[in-house]
Amino acid sequence: MMSKFLSRARLIAYLPGLKTLRSTVLCQRSFSNSVLQKQCNEEERKTNEGIDWPDTKLGPLSEHDKRFPLPGNVGVVTQLKQQPQPIAASPDQTTYDVLYKPLRHDRHAAVFAQFVNAVSESEESAEEFMKEAYKNPKNILEMIAQDCPPSLIKGFSELFPDVDLSKGHVTILTLCQKTNSDMSGWSSEVEVEREELLENFITSAVEICKSLTKAGFWADFIDPSSGQAFVGASNPNTTLFETDERFRKLGFEIEDLGCCKCVRHRDWGTHIFVGTLFTNAPPDCDEMKEIMFNGME
């Protein structure tokens, strides 16, 4: 996988395909749930073990402090001075929880952050990065998280009647997979491949939305087969298909074939399948990075 920050708050990543994204997102949620279950079990175990006695929080019921022998917990200065000072724990004795050990994607993110700080970003360097990514035959899924262009927010708001996109941040995450078939035409092979990609996209998009929602963000995606919102309420009077002219502002080309339109990628042409997600999570937030970096080998 390859990933890179682009200018204007965009993050781009390349993976081997929607199947890879689907499996990594599912594994990510499974790992998160197992960690949470482990923490709950540990807390329950500590509770069942009982309290170490005497418990100083019980006040008068606790063991009497010999430094204060007089009534009312009053002590003598000489006695206080005779008491040895508590020895601070050595730094070497500090124990660390295994959950704080840097994970694989944490190390990748750290290296990537160093790269971002070291390289001056420009559109020219971004294009060179993309051309380099296309040379790898395994990179057939392009993920781009970018700020929604202000001119599109009002129109996209109609897709989600229960959410006011005009207030707050809006990020668009496009998943573009290179296909074996030319999607500008129709055949049984095109139909089979598209159905498979549609299933993988919906499964991946649902898990991505669950991860972002769990982190406190709003997220939804457009069902490519209906052009309407999938997770939340949808507007039957508004749709968004991959041939919509608004995709031009998201980096795609829309080609008019006379009888119909098709979406075109700058390098893959019409051999693509496109899916779209919307969220208020910033493109460079930790949750978005984790989703896009988790497929790194």
VOPAGU-2260 file (C-alpha; in pm, 1 decimal, decimal comma):
REM VOPAGU-2260
SITE   aa  ch    i         X         Y         Z
SITE  MET   A    0       0,0       0,0       0,0
SITE  MET   A    1     107,4     356,9     -62,1
SITE  SER   A    2     -25,2     665,7     108,8
SITE  LYS   A    3      44,8    1037,2     104,0
SITE  PHE   A    4     -86,6    1374,2     218,7
SITE  LEU   A    5    -181,9    1606,8     -64,2
SITE  SER   A    6    -237,5    1978,4     -48,9
SITE  ARG   A    7    -578,2    2126,1      44,5
SITE  ALA   A    8    -629,2    1875,6     326,5
SITE  ARG   A    9    -635,8    1556,5     121,3
SITE  LEU   A   10    -509,0    1211,8     208,1
SITE  ILE   A   11    -452,9     947,3     -57,2
SITE  ALA   A   12    -381,8     577,2     -18,0
SITE  TYR   A   13    -349,0     274,0    -245,8
SITE  LEU   A   14    -441,6     -82,9    -155,9
SITE  PRO   A   15    -461,4    -414,2    -344,5
SITE  GLY   A   16    -841,5    -388,5    -373,8
SITE  LEU   A   17   -1181,0    -366,6    -205,2
SITE  LYS   A   18   -1143,1    -721,4     -71,3
SITE  THR   A   19    -829,3    -615,9     112,9
SITE  LEU   A   20   -1001,4    -308,7     251,8
SITE  ARG   A   21   -1298,1    -519,2     357,1
SITE  SER   A   22   -1082,3    -771,9     545,8
SITE  THR   A   23    -859,5    -510,3     712,1
SITE  VAL   A   24   -1153,1    -301,4     834,9
SITE  LEU   A   25   -1322,0    -612,2     973,0
SITE  CYS   A   26    -998,1    -716,7    1145,5
SITE  GLN   A   27    -959,4    -366,1    1283,7
SITE  ARG   A   28   -1306,0    -375,8    1443,1
SITE  SER   A   29   -1246,1    -729,6    1571,8
SITE  PHE   A   30    -919,0    -621,5    1735,7
SITE  SER   A   31   -1086,0    -317,1    1889,9
SITE  ASN   A   32   -1365,1    -531,1    2034,0
SITE  SER   A   33   -1119,1    -786,9    2173,4
SITE  VAL   A   34    -918,0    -513,4    2344,5
SITE  LEU   A   35   -1234,5    -369,2    2497,3
SITE  GLN   A   36   -1342,9    -714,8    2617,2
SITE  LYS   A   37    -999,7    -773,5    2769,8
SITE  GLN   A   38   -1018,7    -445,4    2959,5
SITE  CYS   A   39   -1367,2    -531,4    3090,9
SITE  ASN   A   40   -1251,3    -875,6    3202,5
SITE  GLU   A   41    -951,0    -724,7    3381,0
SITE  GLU   A   42   -1170,2    -474,6    3567,5
SITE  GLU   A   43   -1412,5    -750,7    3665,7
SITE  ARG   A   44   -1126,5    -968,9    3789,9
SITE  LYS   A   45    -992,4    -690,0    4008,1
SITE  THR   A   46   -1339,0    -630,3    4149,7
SITE  ASN   A   47   -1391,5    -997,7    4232,5
SITE  GLU   A   48   -1057,0   -1022,5    4407,0
SITE  GLY   A   49   -1188,7    -795,3    4680,7
SITE  ILE   A   50   -1013,1    -515,3    4865,6
SITE  ASP   A   51    -672,7    -532,1    5029,8
SITE  TRP   A   52    -707,3    -489,3    5404,5
SITE  PRO   A   53    -678,1    -261,9    5586,5
SITE  ASP   A   54    -846,5     -17,1    5350,1
SITE  THR   A   55    -727,9     333,5    5437,8
SITE  LYS   A   56   -1038,2     478,5    5274,6
SITE  LEU   A   57   -1250,0     343,8    5562,4
SITE  GLY   A   58   -1119,4     608,0    5806,3
SITE  PRO   A   59   -1171,3     510,0    6173,9
SITE  LEU   A   60   -1220,2     145,7    6080,1
SITE  SER   A   61    -873,9     119,3    5930,2
SITE  GLU   A   62    -562,6      14,7    6119,1
SITE  HIS   A   63    -443,9     283,8    6357,9
SITE  ASP   A   64    -149,6     489,6    6232,8
SITE  LYS   A   65     129,4     461,1    6493,7
SITE  ARG   A   66     263,0     802,9    6397,1
SITE  PHE   A   67     -44,5     958,0    6563,8
SITE  PRO   A   68     -82,9     781,2    6904,0
SITE  LEU   A   69    -274,6    1058,3    7083,7
SITE  PRO   A   70    -655,1    1099,0    7067,9
SITE  GLY   A   71    -779,8    1279,7    6761,8
SITE  ASN   A   72    -495,0    1140,6    6549,1
SITE  VAL   A   73    -244,6    1374,6    6708,5
SITE  GLY   A   74     122,6    1289,8    6691,5
SITE  VAL   A   75     444,9    1410,7    6853,2
SITE  VAL   A   76     701,0    1597,0    6644,3
SITE  THR   A   77     986,7    1375,5    6757,4
SITE  GLN   A   78     792,8    1068,0    6664,0
SITE  LEU   A   79     716,2    1206,1    6324,4
SITE  LYS   A   80    1083,2    1275,0    6264,0
SITE  GLN   A   81    1173,2     922,3    6362,4
SITE  GLN   A   82     953,0     774,6    6094,0
SITE  PRO   A   83    1148,9     675,4    5783,6
SITE  GLN   A   84    1060,2     858,6    5468,5
SITE  PRO   A   85     884,9     649,4    5204,3
SITE  ILE   A   86    1115,5     535,6    4930,2
SITE  ALA   A   87    1005,1     644,8    4586,2
SITE  ALA   A   88     970,3     371,9    4331,9
SITE  SER   A   89    1264,7     339,8    4097,1
SITE  PRO   A   90    1197,7     432,2    3734,5
SITE  ASP   A   91    1317,0      83,3    3647,3
SITE  GLN   A   92    1028,3     -62,3    3847,2
SITE  THR   A   93     765,2     109,8    3631,6
SITE  THR   A   94     548,2    -139,2    3447,1
SITE  TYR   A   95     391,3     -68,3    3114,2
SITE  ASP   A   96      65,5    -202,0    2982,6
SITE  VAL   A   97     102,9    -416,2    2673,4
SITE  LEU   A   98    -167,6    -208,9    2502,7
SITE  TYR   A   99      69,1      90,1    2497,0
SITE  LYS   A  100     315,0     -93,3    2277,8
SITE  PRO   A  101     322,8      81,3    1937,1
SITE  LEU   A  102     119,0    -108,8    1681,5
SITE  ARG   A  103     215,7    -162,4    1320,0
SITE  HIS   A  104       2,5     117,7    1182,9
SITE  ASP   A  105     133,4     348,5    1460,2
SITE  ARG   A  106     487,7     294,7    1337,7
SITE  HIS   A  107     378,8     351,4     979,1
SITE  ALA   A  108     198,8     670,0    1079,3
SITE  ALA   A  109     506,6     795,9    1265,4
SITE  VAL   A  110     733,4     732,1     966,6
SITE  PHE   A  111     477,8     888,5     738,1
SITE  ALA   A  112     451,6    1197,6     959,6
SITE  GLN   A  113     828,6    1241,7     941,2
SITE  PHE   A  114     806,6    1217,8     564,0
SITE  VAL   A  115     531,7    1480,2     550,6
SITE  ASN   A  116     734,2    1719,5     766,1
SITE  ALA   A  117    1044,4    1667,8     554,4
SITE  VAL   A  118     891,6    1712,1     209,2
SITE  SER   A  119     745,2    2034,3      74,9
SITE  GLU   A  120     405,1    1952,8     -70,0
SITE  SER   A  121     303,6    2063,2    -417,4
SITE  GLU   A  122      60,5    1948,5    -686,5
SITE  GLU   A  123     355,0    1847,9    -902,4
SITE  SER   A  124     498,8    1616,2    -635,7
SITE  ALA   A  125     149,4    1471,9    -580,1
SITE  GLU   A  126     116,3    1383,9    -948,0
SITE  GLU   A  127     458,1    1218,7    -942,5
SITE  PHE   A  128     354,5    1018,1    -637,8
SITE  MET   A  129      38,0     897,0    -813,1
SITE  LYS   A  130     227,5     797,2   -1126,4
SITE  GLU   A  131     470,3     599,6    -911,8
SITE  ALA   A  132     181,4     426,9    -733,1
SITE  TYR   A  133      20,7     320,9   -1062,6
SITE  LYS   A  134     336,7     133,6   -1160,7
SITE  ASN   A  135     265,2    -125,2    -890,7
SITE  PRO   A  136      13,3    -374,4   -1037,5
SITE  LYS   A  137    -113,2    -456,2    -685,7
SITE  ASN   A  138    -232,6     -99,1    -629,1
SITE  ILE   A  139    -578,6    -125,9    -782,6
SITE  LEU   A  140    -776,8      57,9    -512,2
SITE  GLU   A  141    -735,7     432,7    -477,7
SITE  MET   A  142    -871,0     593,0    -158,1
SITE  ILE   A  143    -886,4     971,9    -137,9
SITE  ALA   A  144   -1013,1    1159,5     168,1
SITE  GLN   A  145   -1056,4    1529,0      95,0
SITE  ASP   A  146   -1244,4    1833,6     215,4
SITE  CYS   A  147   -1576,6    1874,8      39,2
SITE  PRO   A  148   -1561,8    2171,4    -202,2
SITE  PRO   A  149   -1777,8    2451,3     -55,5
SITE  SER   A  150   -1980,4    2477,1    -377,1
SITE  LEU   A  151   -2097,4    2115,0    -336,8
SITE  ILE   A  152   -2201,2    2117,4      28,6
SITE  LYS   A  153   -2552,0    2252,6     -30,4
SITE  GLY   A  154   -2631,4    1994,4    -296,9
SITE  PHE   A  155   -2486,0    1705,5     -96,8
SITE  SER   A  156   -2684,5    1815,6     209,7
SITE  GLU   A  157   -3003,4    1716,0      28,4
SITE  LEU   A  158   -2881,4    1354,9      22,7
SITE  PHE   A  159   -2893,9    1337,1     403,7
SITE  PRO   A  160   -3217,3    1502,5     527,7
SITE  ASP   A  161   -3141,7    1426,8     893,7
SITE  VAL   A  162   -2797,7    1594,1     885,8
SITE  ASP   A  163   -2711,1    1959,9     829,8
SITE  LEU   A  164   -2385,1    1950,0     636,7
SITE  SER   A  165   -2370,8    2330,1     620,9
SITE  LYS   A  166   -2261,2    2333,6     984,9
SITE  GLY   A  167   -1922,6    2189,2    1060,7
SITE  HIS   A  168   -1665,1    2000,5     857,5
SITE  VAL   A  169   -1746,7    1769,5     565,1
SITE  THR   A  170   -1503,5    1512,3     427,7
SITE  ILE   A  171   -1560,8    1302,0     116,9
SITE  LEU   A  172   -1390,8     962,4      97,7
SITE  THR   A  173   -1390,4     814,2    -252,5
SITE  LEU   A  174   -1299,1     450,6    -316,0
SITE  CYS   A  175   -1200,4     391,6    -677,1
SITE  GLN   A  176   -1106,4      37,8    -780,0
SITE  LYS   A  177    -953,2     -55,1   -1112,0
SITE  THR   A  178   -1164,0    -318,7   -1287,0
SITE  ASN   A  179   -1085,0    -589,9   -1537,9
SITE  SER   A  180   -1382,6    -495,7   -1755,1
SITE  ASP   A  181   -1459,0    -168,9   -1929,2
SITE  MET   A  182   -1748,4     -26,2   -1727,2
SITE  SER   A  183   -1861,3     202,7   -2008,1
SITE  GLY   A  184   -2034,2     -92,8   -2178,0
SITE  TRP   A  185   -2247,5    -384,8   -2066,1
SITE  SER   A  186   -2187,5    -759,5   -2076,8
SITE  SER   A  187   -2236,8   -1056,4   -1848,5
SITE  GLU   A  188   -1874,1   -1022,1   -1733,9
SITE  VAL   A  189   -1927,4    -655,5   -1648,3
SITE  GLU   A  190   -2243,8    -740,0   -1455,8
SITE  VAL   A  191   -2075,6   -1014,6   -1249,9
SITE  GLU   A  192   -1770,1    -803,4   -1168,8
SITE  ARG   A  193   -1979,9    -501,3   -1075,3
SITE  GLU   A  194   -2202,7    -705,1    -841,6
SITE  GLU   A  195   -1897,1    -844,8    -664,0
SITE  LEU   A  196   -1741,9    -498,6    -626,1
SITE  LEU   A  197   -2074,6    -358,1    -504,3
SITE  GLU   A  198   -2096,7    -621,6    -228,9
SITE  ASN   A  199   -1737,9    -560,7    -116,2
SITE  PHE   A  200   -1786,0    -183,8    -118,4
SITE  ILE   A  201   -2106,3    -189,7      88,4
SITE  THR   A  202   -1950,9    -425,3     345,4
SITE  SER   A  203   -1638,4    -209,5     372,8
SITE  ALA   A  204   -1835,1     116,6     382,8
SITE  VAL   A  205   -2064,6     -10,5     660,3
SITE  GLU   A  206   -1764,4    -104,4     875,9
SITE  ILE   A  207   -1591,0     227,1     805,9
SITE  CYS   A  208   -1904,2     415,6     911,5
SITE  LYS   A  209   -1927,7     204,3    1228,4
SITE  SER   A  210   -1564,4     283,4    1316,2
SITE  LEU   A  211   -1608,1     657,1    1261,6
SITE  THR   A  212   -1940,6     663,2    1449,0
SITE  LYS   A  213   -1784,3     477,2    1740,7
SITE  ALA   A  214   -1515,3     747,6    1749,3
SITE  GLY   A  215   -1784,2    1016,6    1783,6
SITE  PHE   A  216   -1815,1    1124,9    1420,2
SITE  TRP   A  217   -2107,5    1116,8    1178,8
SITE  ALA   A  218   -2061,1     901,2     869,5
SITE  ASP   A  219   -2276,4     767,6     586,6
SITE  PHE   A  220   -2226,8     651,2     229,7
SITE  ILE   A  221   -2410,3     640,7    -100,1
SITE  ASP   A  222   -2539,2     306,8    -225,9
SITE  PRO   A  223   -2404,6     293,4    -584,6
SITE  SER   A  224   -2705,3      88,8    -697,0
SITE  SER   A  225   -2966,5     342,3    -578,5
SITE  GLY   A  226   -2769,3     667,1    -552,2
SITE  GLN   A  227   -2913,1     732,5    -204,6
SITE  ALA   A  228   -2788,9     731,3     154,5
SITE  PHE   A  229   -2745,9     382,9     298,6
SITE  VAL   A  230   -2702,8     420,0     678,3
SITE  GLY   A  231   -2931,1     710,5     766,1
SITE  ALA   A  232   -3249,5     854,1     619,6
SITE  SER   A  233   -3246,2     914,0     244,0
SITE  ASN   A  234   -3413,1    1169,9      20,7
SITE  PRO   A  235   -3609,1    1001,2    -262,3
SITE  ASN   A  236   -3597,3    1322,8    -463,1
SITE  THR   A  237   -3215,7    1340,1    -476,5
SITE  THR   A  238   -2956,9    1088,4    -596,3
SITE  LEU   A  239   -2582,4    1073,1    -651,3
SITE  PHE   A  240   -2445,4     831,1    -908,9
SITE  GLU   A  241   -2085,4     797,5   -1024,2
SITE  THR   A  242   -2170,2     975,1   -1350,9
SITE  ASP   A  243   -2288,7    1289,1   -1167,3
SITE  GLU   A  244   -2120,4    1606,3   -1295,3
SITE  ARG   A  245   -2021,8    1694,0    -938,8
SITE  PHE   A  246   -1760,3    1417,6    -947,8
SITE  ARG   A  247   -1552,8    1643,4   -1173,7
SITE  LYS   A  248   -1465,6    1851,3    -866,9
SITE  LEU   A  249   -1355,3    1533,7    -686,2
SITE  GLY   A  250   -1087,6    1451,3    -942,2
SITE  PHE   A  251   -1281,8    1239,8   -1194,9
SITE  GLU   A  252   -1382,1    1297,5   -1555,7
SITE  ILE   A  253   -1736,6    1248,0   -1683,4
SITE  GLU   A  254   -1754,5    1131,4   -2043,3
SITE  ASP   A  255   -2071,1    1171,1   -2250,4
SITE  LEU   A  256   -2109,2     872,9   -2482,9
SITE  GLY   A  257   -2428,9    1006,0   -2642,8
SITE  CYS   A  258   -2661,9     735,3   -2517,6
SITE  CYS   A  259   -2523,0     748,6   -2164,5
SITE  LYS   A  260   -2243,8     886,1   -1947,4
SITE  CYS   A  261   -1952,6     711,4   -1777,9
SITE  VAL   A  262   -1694,2     811,6   -1519,0
SITE  ARG   A  263   -1330,5     816,1   -1624,3
SITE  HIS   A  264   -1012,5     793,0   -1416,7
SITE  ARG   A  265    -706,8     992,4   -1520,3
SITE  ASP   A  266    -497,5     674,4   -1565,5
SITE  TRP   A  267    -736,5     378,9   -1550,3
SITE  GLY   A  268    -987,5     524,7   -1794,4
SITE  THR   A  269   -1334,1     368,5   -1776,3
SITE  HIS   A  270   -1204,4      50,6   -1608,2
SITE  ILE   A  271   -1315,9     169,6   -1262,4
SITE  PHE   A  272   -1577,9     125,3    -992,4
SITE  VAL   A  273   -1638,7     426,6    -764,9
SITE  GLY   A  274   -1796,6     442,8    -419,1
SITE  THR   A  275   -1843,1     751,3    -200,5
SITE  LEU   A  276   -1859,4     808,9     176,0
SITE  PHE   A  277   -1937,8    1128,5     367,2
SITE  THR   A  278   -1826,9    1214,2     721,0
SITE  ASN   A  279   -1746,8    1508,6     946,0
SITE  ALA   A  280   -1415,7    1347,7    1046,7
SITE  PRO   A  281   -1122,7    1557,2     914,1
SITE  PRO   A  282    -909,6    1388,3     644,4
SITE  ASP   A  283    -600,2    1396,3     866,3
SITE  CYS   A  284    -761,1    1278,6    1192,6
SITE  ASP   A  285    -624,8     967,5    1364,4
SITE  GLU   A  286    -935,5     761,3    1290,0
SITE  MET   A  287    -916,2     832,5     917,8
SITE  LYS   A  288    -544,5     755,8     910,5
SITE  GLU   A  289    -605,0     425,2    1088,5
SITE  ILE   A  290    -866,0     322,7     832,6
SITE  MET   A  291    -643,2     411,5     539,1
SITE  PHE   A  292    -312,5     289,5     686,8
SITE  ASN   A  293    -443,3     -42,6     821,3
SITE  GLY   A  294    -395,3    -214,7     487,3
SITE  MET   A  295     -20,2    -146,7     486,7
SITE  GLU   A  296     200,2    -451,2     466,2
